[in-house]
Amino acid sequence: MAFTNGVFDLLHSGHVALLEAARAAGDALVVGVNSDASVRRLGKGPDRPLVAEDERARLLAALAAVDCVVLFNDDTPLALIERLHPDVLVKGADYAPEAIVGAAEVEGWGGRVVRVPLVEGKSTTDLVRKLRS
């Protein structure tokens, strides 16, 4: 099973590319989604998330690449990763290998970490900036 996580505030093609790559890396894909409270603690901005956690989870669950969505309220997905014990941990290539939460644990039990190249020009931050201008 593959696992990835994120806020997924405004779903865009960069997210979809990540999720499709994550699904291709395993026989099933579980996506951890930061709760609203967790997003606020991440310091994404005073008005984030723009989309409530239940709606973000519902949108992700509707995608063909996603087998299961789990909301988590912690600041990091480490406890969820340890509980799920995925074979593959997937993150965007913007994360340095040593900065990927859970990488040491997954590799420690014989799993692997996959970093997926980002889709240039596709990010929630860019979308928010365009909407506000």
N, C-alpha and C positions, 0 to 999 in steps of 0.2 A: 504494500500500500504506500502511496505517495502522500505527502502532506505539504501544504503551503499555508501561509497566513497573511493577513493584511487588514486594512481598513475597508478598502473597496467602496469608497464614499460615492463617487460618481463613476459608475462602470463605463469603461472605454475599451477601445481595441487593444491597448497595451495590456490591460488586465486579461482580456480574452486570450491573447497570445501566451501570456504567462500560464494561465490555467490549462490551455491546451497542451503546452509543453510539459507541465506538471503531470497531467493525466497520461501522457505518452511515456512518462518515466516509470509508471507503476501500473499494477493491475486494477487499481481503484484510486480515486482522489478524494481526500478529506481536506476541506478548507476551514481553517480557523479564522474567525472574524472577530476583530476587536469590538467589544461592547461600546456603547455610547460613552460610558464613564471612562473606559480605558482610552478611547480616542481623545477625550478632553485632557487626560493626564499626559498624553503624548506631546501636547503643546502644538497641535496642528493649527490652532487658531481659535479665537473665542466663539466663533460660530460653527465650528466643526464638531461632529459630523453634520453635513448638510442633509443627509438621508439617515433616518432612524435605523437602528440595528436590525429590527425585524424585517424591514423592507430590504436592507442590504443583503441579509441572509436569504430572503425569498428570491431576490433577483439571481443570486449566485446559484441557488438550488435549481433554478430553472434551466441552467446551462447544461448542455449535453456532456461537457467535459467533467462536470462536478458530480460526484457520487454522494457526498454527505457534507453538510455545513454544520459547524459547531461554533457557537458564540463563546468567547472567553472574556473574563473581566479583569484578569491580571495585567500587569504592565508588559509582560512578555508572554509568549506562548510556551515557555519551557515546561511548566507543569502539564499542560495538555500534550505536548510532544512526549514527555515521559510516560504519560498514561496510555497514549495511543501506540507508542513504539513503532513508528513508521519505518519501512525499509529505505525510503527515499525522502529526503528533505529538500524542498525546492524553494529558491528565492531568486529575486531579480539580481542581475549581475552588478547592480549598483551597490550591493552589499559586499564588502570585502569578506573573504572566507572566514577570517577570525572574528568578524562582527555578526555572523549568522548565529542567532540564538538557537541552541539545541544541536548545532553541528557536531560538537565533540561527543555528545551523548549518542547521537545516531551513528556516527562512525565507530564509537566505542562498542556498540552491539552488532557491528558488522554491516551497518547500512551505509548509504552514500549520500553525499550532498551534491546537488545539481544547481548551478547558477545559470539562469536564463537571460540571454541578451535582451535589453530593453528595446521597445519600439520607439525610435526617435520621435520626439515631439509629442508623445502621448503621455500625459500625466494629469492627475486630478488637480494638482497645483496650477498647471497651465490652463485647464478648463475653467477653474475658478477665476483666474486672472482675466481670461477673455470675457467671461460673463460680467465681471465687474467693470470692465473698461467701456 
